[in-house]
Amino acid sequence: MTSPPSAPSVFLVPGRLFRGLIDLLLPPRCLACGAVVSAPGTLCPACWGRVRFLGPPCCACCGHPFEIDLGPDALCPACLRERPRYGRARAVFLYDEGSRALILRFKHADHTGSARYFARWMARAGVELIENADLLVPVPLHRWRLLARRYNQSALLAHALSRLCGVPVAADALTRRRDTPSQGKGGRDWRRRNVRGAFAVRNPGTIAGRRILLIDDVQTSGATLEECARVLLDSGAGSVDVLTLARAERD
């Protein structure tokens, strides 16, 4: 009896060697500058040194970093003066000159594959928030901006995070009713007025009593996230926390 033909040798290449061949042909690149790095989803040493990663100690509410540990329940002066509508906010790193390229490549240069790597960072930074969440809700883009950009970076992060942690995504829980000017302009009061009434809940039944984790790429003034939290809570959400990839330095 004739024995079956042997499998082509390409299928017998060990996984490690096969990955080495792929890396030789398509070497992994730094998420920020595009330089060749040793492993996918990492930063080169130069970019790593410029990114200021966040963690304890920080404000128990908004996550603003502290220079010294003031205790697990300590609040920053801004939250002592006026608590945000959300419960807690956490971010992976500061949005500044050192991390700007990392965000802009993801947000405007079609580097959508970075979302799965960023989600791993967010899972570590927001582990306590994720454990307490029933739904992940990305901050929506207005339809005209979504048409121009072709993707919502916050939704990409939410779906990638969901695959890691198992918390479902309600991608259409919020809708953006009007296209607001950039929040980078104006003071805090102007920013609040700018987004007032810009968001709405599509179906209150989907979020009623649920513990929501809002997902966004960058927290700037916090006005957008506070407005989203207000709308969700007014529509019956049980609680709202916030997890972002980056947060801007406070003015």
C-alpha positions as CSV (number, residue, x, y, z in Angstrom):
1,M,0.0,0.0,0.0
2,T,1.3,3.4,-0.9
3,S,1.9,5.6,2.1
4,P,0.3,9.1,2.1
5,P,2.5,11.9,0.9
6,S,4.3,13.8,3.6
7,A,3.2,17.3,4.5
8,P,5.1,20.2,2.8
9,S,8.1,21.2,4.9
10,V,6.7,24.7,5.4
11,F,4.1,23.3,7.8
12,L,6.8,21.6,9.9
13,V,8.7,24.8,10.7
14,P,8.5,25.3,14.5
15,G,6.4,28.2,15.6
16,R,9.4,30.2,17.0
17,L,11.3,29.9,13.7
18,F,8.2,30.8,11.7
19,R,7.7,33.9,13.8
20,G,11.4,34.7,13.3
21,L,11.0,34.5,9.5
22,I,7.9,36.8,9.7
23,D,9.9,39.3,11.8
24,L,12.7,39.2,9.3
25,L,10.4,40.1,6.4
26,L,8.1,42.4,8.4
27,P,10.0,43.5,11.5
28,P,7.9,44.8,14.4
29,R,7.8,48.6,14.7
30,C,7.7,51.0,17.6
31,L,4.1,52.2,18.2
32,A,5.2,55.8,18.4
33,C,8.0,56.4,15.9
34,G,8.0,53.4,13.6
35,A,11.6,52.3,14.4
36,V,12.3,48.6,14.4
37,V,11.9,47.0,17.9
38,S,12.4,43.5,19.3
39,A,8.7,42.6,19.8
40,P,5.3,43.7,18.4
41,G,3.3,46.2,20.4
42,T,6.3,47.8,22.2
43,L,8.2,51.1,22.2
44,C,11.8,51.7,21.2
45,P,14.0,52.8,24.1
46,A,14.0,56.4,23.1
47,C,10.2,56.6,22.9
48,W,9.8,54.6,26.1
49,G,11.9,57.1,28.0
50,R,9.7,60.0,26.8
51,V,6.4,58.5,27.9
52,R,5.3,59.2,31.4
53,F,3.3,56.2,32.6
54,L,0.8,56.7,35.4
55,G,0.0,54.8,38.5
56,P,-0.3,55.1,42.3
57,P,-0.2,57.4,44.1
58,C,-3.0,59.4,42.5
59,C,-6.3,61.1,43.3
60,A,-8.9,58.4,44.2
61,C,-11.4,60.1,42.0
62,C,-9.9,61.6,38.8
63,G,-6.6,59.8,38.9
64,H,-4.5,63.0,38.9
65,P,-1.0,61.9,39.9
66,F,0.5,62.8,43.3
67,E,4.1,63.2,44.0
68,I,3.8,61.6,47.4
69,D,1.4,59.0,48.7
70,L,-1.5,60.7,50.6
71,G,-3.5,57.5,51.2
72,P,-5.9,55.4,49.1
73,D,-8.8,57.8,49.5
74,A,-7.0,61.1,49.0
75,L,-8.5,63.6,46.6
76,C,-6.8,66.3,44.6
77,P,-7.8,69.9,45.2
78,A,-10.0,70.0,42.0
79,C,-12.1,67.0,43.2
80,L,-12.3,68.4,46.7
81,R,-13.7,71.6,45.3
82,E,-16.1,69.9,42.9
83,R,-16.5,66.1,42.3
84,P,-16.9,65.0,38.7
85,R,-20.1,63.3,37.6
86,Y,-18.2,60.0,37.1
87,G,-16.9,57.9,40.0
88,R,-13.3,57.2,39.2
89,A,-11.0,57.9,36.2
90,R,-7.7,56.2,35.3
91,A,-5.3,56.5,32.4
92,V,-2.2,54.8,31.2
93,F,0.1,57.7,30.6
94,L,0.2,61.5,30.4
95,Y,-0.6,63.2,27.1
96,D,2.3,65.5,26.5
97,E,5.1,66.1,24.0
98,G,6.6,62.7,24.9
99,S,3.5,60.7,24.1
100,R,1.9,62.9,21.4
101,A,3.2,60.9,18.4
102,L,1.9,57.7,20.0
103,I,-1.6,59.1,20.1
104,L,-1.6,60.8,16.7
105,R,-0.4,57.8,14.8
106,F,-3.2,55.8,16.3
107,K,-5.9,58.5,16.0
108,H,-5.1,60.0,12.6
109,A,-2.7,57.8,10.7
110,D,-4.7,54.6,10.4
111,H,-2.6,52.6,12.8
112,T,-5.7,50.8,14.1
113,G,-3.8,47.6,14.9
114,S,-2.2,49.4,17.8
115,A,-5.5,49.2,19.7
116,R,-4.9,45.6,20.8
117,Y,-1.6,46.6,22.4
118,F,-3.0,49.7,24.0
119,A,-5.8,47.6,25.4
120,R,-3.3,45.5,27.3
121,W,-1.9,48.7,28.9
122,M,-5.4,49.9,29.7
123,A,-6.3,46.5,31.3
124,R,-3.5,46.9,33.8
125,A,-4.1,50.6,34.5
126,G,-7.8,50.1,35.0
127,V,-8.0,46.6,36.6
128,E,-10.1,47.8,39.5
129,L,-12.5,49.6,37.3
130,I,-12.9,46.7,34.9
131,E,-13.6,44.3,37.7
132,N,-16.5,46.6,38.7
133,A,-17.9,47.1,35.1
134,D,-21.0,45.6,33.4
135,L,-20.6,47.4,30.1
136,L,-17.8,49.2,28.2
137,V,-19.2,52.3,26.4
138,P,-16.9,54.2,24.0
139,V,-17.3,57.9,23.6
140,P,-18.9,58.4,20.2
141,L,-17.8,60.5,17.3
142,H,-20.2,62.6,15.3
143,R,-21.3,60.9,12.1
144,W,-19.5,63.5,9.9
145,R,-16.2,63.1,11.8
146,L,-16.6,59.3,11.7
147,L,-17.1,59.5,8.0
148,A,-13.9,61.6,7.6
149,R,-11.8,59.4,9.9
150,R,-13.4,56.1,8.9
151,Y,-13.1,54.7,12.5
152,N,-13.8,55.6,16.1
153,Q,-10.5,55.1,18.0
154,S,-12.4,54.9,21.3
155,A,-14.6,52.1,20.0
156,L,-11.5,50.2,18.7
157,L,-10.0,50.4,22.2
158,A,-13.3,49.3,23.8
159,H,-13.6,46.2,21.6
160,A,-9.9,45.3,22.1
161,L,-10.3,45.6,25.8
162,S,-13.5,43.6,25.8
163,R,-11.6,40.7,24.1
164,L,-9.1,40.8,26.9
165,C,-11.4,41.1,29.9
166,G,-14.7,39.7,28.7
167,V,-16.8,42.7,29.6
168,P,-19.3,43.4,26.7
169,V,-19.2,46.5,24.7
170,A,-22.3,48.7,24.1
171,A,-20.8,50.6,21.1
172,D,-24.0,52.4,20.3
173,A,-25.2,53.2,23.8
174,L,-24.3,56.8,23.3
175,T,-24.8,59.0,20.3
176,R,-23.3,62.3,19.5
177,R,-26.0,64.7,18.4
178,R,-23.9,67.5,17.2
179,D,-20.3,68.0,16.0
180,T,-18.6,70.2,18.6
181,P,-15.5,72.3,18.1
182,S,-12.2,70.9,19.5
183,Q,-12.1,70.9,23.3
184,G,-8.5,72.2,23.1
185,K,-9.7,75.7,22.9
186,G,-11.2,77.9,25.7
187,G,-11.4,77.6,29.4
188,R,-13.2,75.0,31.6
189,D,-16.5,76.8,31.6
190,W,-16.4,77.2,27.8
191,R,-15.6,73.5,27.4
192,R,-18.6,72.5,29.5
193,R,-20.9,74.7,27.5
194,N,-19.4,73.4,24.3
195,V,-20.4,69.8,25.0
196,R,-23.6,70.5,26.9
197,G,-26.4,68.5,25.2
198,A,-24.1,67.0,22.6
199,F,-24.7,63.4,23.7
200,A,-27.7,61.3,24.2
201,V,-28.5,57.7,25.2
202,R,-30.0,55.7,22.3
203,N,-31.9,53.1,24.4
204,P,-32.0,53.7,28.2
205,G,-33.0,50.1,28.7
206,T,-29.6,48.9,27.7
207,I,-27.8,50.8,30.4
208,A,-30.4,50.9,33.2
209,G,-28.8,49.9,36.5
210,R,-25.6,48.9,34.8
211,R,-22.1,49.8,35.9
212,I,-20.7,51.6,32.9
213,L,-17.0,52.0,32.1
214,L,-16.6,54.9,29.7
215,I,-13.7,54.4,27.2
216,D,-11.9,57.2,25.4
217,D,-8.4,57.8,23.9
218,V,-7.5,61.0,25.7
219,Q,-8.9,62.9,28.6
220,T,-8.2,66.6,28.1
221,S,-10.2,68.9,30.4
222,G,-12.6,66.1,31.3
223,A,-15.7,68.1,30.2
224,T,-16.6,65.5,27.4
225,L,-16.4,62.6,29.8
226,E,-18.3,64.4,32.5
227,E,-21.1,65.2,30.0
228,C,-21.2,61.6,28.9
229,A,-21.4,60.5,32.5
230,R,-24.1,62.9,33.3
231,V,-26.2,61.7,30.3
232,L,-25.7,58.1,31.3
233,L,-26.5,58.6,34.9
234,D,-29.6,60.7,34.1
235,S,-30.8,57.9,31.8
236,G,-30.6,55.3,34.7
237,A,-27.0,53.9,34.7
238,G,-26.1,52.6,38.1
239,S,-22.6,54.1,38.1
240,V,-20.0,55.5,35.6
241,D,-16.2,55.2,35.7
242,V,-13.7,56.3,33.1
243,L,-10.7,54.6,31.5
244,T,-8.6,56.4,28.9
245,L,-5.3,55.7,27.2
246,A,-3.9,59.1,28.1
247,R,-4.8,62.2,30.1
248,A,-3.6,65.7,29.5
249,E,-1.7,67.6,32.1
250,R,-3.9,69.8,34.2
251,D,-3.7,73.5,33.4
